[in-house]
Amino acid sequence: MEPAIIYAREASVAVADFRQVLVDSGLGAIRPVGDEPRLQQMLDAANLIVTARRPDGELVGIARCVTDFAWCCYLSELAVSQSAQGLGIGEGLLDEARRQLGPSVSLILASVPDAVGFYERAGMAPMQHTFWYKREY
């Protein structure tokens, strides 16, 4: 039986741990995992970081968000290490992020194609009219 996962809001996360979860989750293929200063900047600029840790402290999941805590929250990463996928950790991170934000804040994200079914099963509604300027790097 898998030991209990501990969900928490954390003020900061070590960049090495963040990188490892990105790589282990598969998001490392589309995140700048080789650019430590940029990863650190991503962590520093986030104002809501929710983590999933094993009882020994190992980081196995992270939700990194930017929010005003009043109207909207952009969830820029929801990453769960492959070894912990299928245990409900992604939904646990979403639940904890929503608890931290409260019911008056919308949670918004852009899904990678392989994760669309997960977000639909988690109860998130797809939005038809979304737009973006794609980053160059």
N, C-alpha and C positions, 0 to 999 in steps of 0.2 A: 504494500500500500504506500502510495506517495505521501510524504510528510506534508503538513499544512504549508501553504504558501502565505507569506506575509505581505500584504499590500500596504503601501504607505506613500504619503506625499513627502518628497525629499527636496531640500533646498539645493543640493548639488549631488552630482554623481561623478565618480572618477571617469575621466575620458577613456581610459583603457577598458573599463567595464562597459561603457557605452559602446565603444567600438566592437568589443567581443560579442555583445548581444546583437548588434547590427549584422555582423558577419555570420553568427550562428543562426540567425533567423532567416537569412537569405536576402535581407535588405542591403547588405554590404555591397551587392552588385550594382545598386543604384544610389548609393550614398558615398560621400567622399572619405571613406575609411582610411585612406592613405594620407590624409591631410589633417594631422592632429590639431594644429591651430584652428582650423575651420570647425572641426568637431567640438573643440572647447568653446568656440564662439557660439555654436548652436546650443550647447548646454547653458552657457552663461545668459543667453538672450531668452531662454524659455522661462516663463514665470509660473508654470505648473508642470512638475515632473512627478509622475506616479510610477512607483516601482513595484515589482513582484520579486520577492527574494525567498530562497529556501531558508529554513531555520538556521543554517550555518552561515548565512549572509550572502551566499552566492546570488548574484543578479541573474534572473532568468527571463525577465520581461520589463519593458519600459514603455510608458506613454509620455511623449514629450510634446507639450502644448504651449501655445501663445494665446493669451486671453486678456480680456478687460474685466473679467469676473462680474460683468453686468449684463451683457447682451450676447456675446459670441465667444467661442473658443475654437481655434484651429488646432486640430490634432495632427501634428506633422509626422510623428512616428508612433506606430504601435508595433513593437517588435517583441517576439517571444522566441527564445532559443529553441532550436529544433528538438533538443532532448526533452523539452517541456511542453511542446505543442500537443494538442489534443487533451490537455488536462483542464481546460476551462480558464486558463490564465488570461487569454486575450479578453474574454468577456469580463473577467474579474477586474482587469485594468480599466476597461470601459466603465464598469459599474462604479469603481472608486473615483475615476475622473468625474463622472456625473455627480457623485455624492459631494465631492469637493466643490464643484461648480454650483450646485443647487439647481432647482427646476426652472429658473428664469433665464438660464444661459443655454444657447444652442451649441451643440457639439458638431463640428463640421470637419470633414476630411476628404482627401483625394486618395482613393484606393488604387493599389496596383491591381492589374487585371486578375491575377490568381487569387486575390482575397475578397473579391466582390461577394461571393456566396457567403463568406464568413460574416460580413457586415449585414447582409440581408437577414441571415439567421439570428443575428444579434438584435434585430428589430430596427435597424437604421433604414430610413427611406432614401432611395436614390433621388438625386435632383437632376432634372433634365436641363436646366438652364444654368450651367456653370461655365466660367471662362477663366483663362489664365494666360499670362505671358510666360512662356517657358524660359527657364534660366539657361544661360549659355554654358555654365559649368556649375 
